[in-house]
Amino acid sequence: MASNVPATNVKVIAPSTELRKWFAHDPRRWEEFRRRYAAELRQHPDLLTELRSLARHGPITLVYAAHDEAHNDAIVLRDMLLGRG
């Protein structure tokens, strides 16, 4: 069974522009970024549910543009999808 989350939803689930600019990929702001982005994600429970459903049916790929593999929005989203956030 193949299914895709529409691109419009992907934009909604990405960190807000304001949050991304504030974070500026500064590792010193990581914990606060995690907290703020998790709060943003909680405002879209339907999208999180949809992504979890897709993940139960097969692998999903979380894409990020940051060079830092340890401090990026995909890490926070993964943790939220796994119930760690």
Backbone torsions as a table, in degrees:
resi	resn	phi	psi	omega
1	MET	NA	117.0	178.9
2	ALA	-102.8	135.7	178.3
3	SER	-148.7	148.7	179.6
4	ASN	-129.5	143.4	172.7
5	VAL	-81.1	126.5	-179.7
6	PRO	-57.0	144.7	-177.8
7	ALA	-56.8	-33.0	179.3
8	THR	-62.0	-36.2	178.2
9	ASN	-70.8	-34.0	179.5
10	VAL	-62.4	-41.4	177.8
11	LYS	-62.4	-38.1	-179.1
12	VAL	-65.0	-35.6	-175.1
13	ILE	-86.1	-9.7	176.0
14	ALA	-71.7	157.4	177.1
15	PRO	-59.4	147.3	178.1
16	SER	-62.5	154.7	177.9
17	THR	-57.7	-43.0	179.5
18	GLU	-58.6	-44.7	-179.4
19	LEU	-67.1	-43.8	179.5
20	ARG	-60.4	-43.9	-179.8
21	LYS	-65.5	-40.6	178.5
22	TRP	-62.6	-45.4	-178.1
23	PHE	-63.8	-47.6	177.9
24	ALA	50.9	28.5	179.1
25	HIS	54.6	35.0	177.5
26	ASP	-91.1	110.4	-177.8
27	PRO	-55.6	-25.3	178.4
28	ARG	-68.1	-20.2	179.4
29	ARG	-99.4	5.2	-173.1
30	TRP	-56.4	-52.1	-176.4
31	GLU	-61.4	-40.4	178.6
32	GLU	-70.2	-37.2	175.5
33	PHE	-60.3	-45.6	178.8
34	ARG	-56.6	-46.4	-178.6
35	ARG	-63.1	-46.8	-177.7
36	ARG	-68.1	-42.5	-179.1
37	TYR	-68.1	-38.7	176.5
38	ALA	-59.9	-39.5	177.8
39	ALA	-63.8	-40.3	177.0
40	GLU	-63.6	-43.1	-179.5
41	LEU	-62.4	-37.2	180.0
42	ARG	-64.2	-16.1	177.1
43	GLN	-78.6	-5.5	-178.4
44	HIS	-130.5	58.5	-176.8
45	PRO	-61.2	-30.6	179.5
46	ASP	-64.4	-38.4	178.8
47	LEU	-71.7	-38.2	176.7
48	LEU	-63.4	-41.4	178.2
49	THR	-62.0	-42.4	179.5
50	GLU	-63.1	-44.1	178.4
51	LEU	-65.5	-40.2	177.4
52	ARG	-61.8	-40.4	178.7
53	SER	-62.9	-44.9	177.2
54	LEU	-60.7	-41.4	-179.0
55	ALA	-65.7	-31.0	178.0
56	ARG	-68.9	-23.1	-178.8
57	HIS	-96.4	-3.1	179.3
58	GLY	158.7	174.4	-177.8
59	PRO	-64.6	146.7	171.6
60	ILE	-122.4	156.3	-179.5
61	THR	-114.7	124.6	175.9
62	LEU	-101.1	119.5	-174.9
63	VAL	-102.8	140.6	176.0
64	TYR	-141.5	156.2	-176.9
65	ALA	-102.6	-8.0	-177.3
66	ALA	-68.6	150.7	175.3
67	HIS	-81.3	-21.7	-178.1
68	ASP	-85.9	110.8	-177.5
69	GLU	-73.4	-17.0	-176.8
70	ALA	-98.7	-18.5	-175.9
71	HIS	-129.6	80.9	179.4
72	ASN	-151.3	166.5	-174.8
73	ASP	-64.2	-29.0	179.7
74	ALA	-63.7	-33.1	177.9
75	ILE	-63.8	-44.8	-179.7
76	VAL	-65.7	-44.8	-179.9
77	LEU	-62.6	-43.5	177.0
78	ARG	-57.2	-46.9	-179.4
79	ASP	-62.8	-38.0	177.9
80	MET	-66.0	-42.0	-179.8
81	LEU	-65.1	-31.3	179.0
82	LEU	-87.9	3.3	178.1
83	GLY	79.3	21.4	-178.7
84	ARG	-99.4	2.5	-173.5
85	GLY	-114.2	NA	NA
